[in-house]
Amino acid sequence: MKRTVEIFTAGCPVCEPVVKTVKEMVCGSCEVNVYNLVEQCDDKVCVDKMKEYNITSLPAVAVNGKLLSCCQNRGVSKEELAKAGIGQS
């Protein structure tokens, strides 16, 4: 079964090891697309996919059109900032 693997990155030192790991793990049944969001690909498909998958932090990986659970519900949120006391005297 063919797998489509999409890696979303900012091309930074935190993202690059994830890209390397995925590339080392893929097999002949995998098609890998790396989207560097800093470069924002010419046709903006990478930005559209990021919005479609609701990606809030990088790096992120989607397989066959589904964002992996390890990449979901992360990122900065107002709730977490408030819990940390930000904005409170």
N, C-alpha and C positions, 0 to 999 in steps of 0.2 A: 504494500500500500504506500503510495507516494505521500510524503508529508511536506507541507509548506511551513518553513520556520522563518519568522520575522523577528529581527533583533532591532530594538530601538535604542540608540546611543547618543551621547553628546560628544563622543570622541575624546573623553577625558580619562584620566588614570583609574577612575573607579569603574568605568564602563568597559574599557579595553580587555581586562581579564575575562569578563563575561563573554564578549565576542570571541575571544580565543578559545575558551572552554567549549562553547557551542560548536565552533568550527572543528575542534578536535573530536567531538562526539558524533558529528553527523555521519551518515552512511550514504550509500548510493540511492537510497529511497528518499532522501531529503533534498529539498530545494531551499537554499538559504538566501534571504534578502536582508541586507544590513541597511538600516535607515539612520543616517547621521542627522539628527534634527538641527544641529548647528548650521549645517549646509542647506537644509530645507529642500532637498531635491527639486529639480527644475519644474516638474509638473505638480508639485505640492501634494502628491499622493501620500507621502510620509506623514504630513501634518494631518491630512484627512483621516488616515488610519489611526493616528495617535488619538484623535478625537473620538473616532468610532469605538476604539477599545477603552476609552476613558482612562488613558495613561496619565498618571499624576506625578510620577517620578521615574528617573532613568538610572540604570538600564532596565529594560523590560523585554520580555520574550513572549511571542504569541506563536502557537502551533495550530495549523489548520483553522485559522480564523478565531482562535480563542486565546485570550490573555491567560498565561499561566497563573495559578493561584498565588505563587510566590511574588508576583508582580502587581497584585491587586491591593487596593485599599491602603496604599502607602502615600507618602507625601505630606506636605505641611497642611494642617487644617486649623481653622480658627478655634475649634474646640480644644485641640491639643495645646495650642498657644495659650489659651485662657487657663487651662488646667495648670500650666507652668507659671502662671501669674503675670503673664505679659498683658499690659494694659490696666493693671490693677495697682493702686497706690500702696 
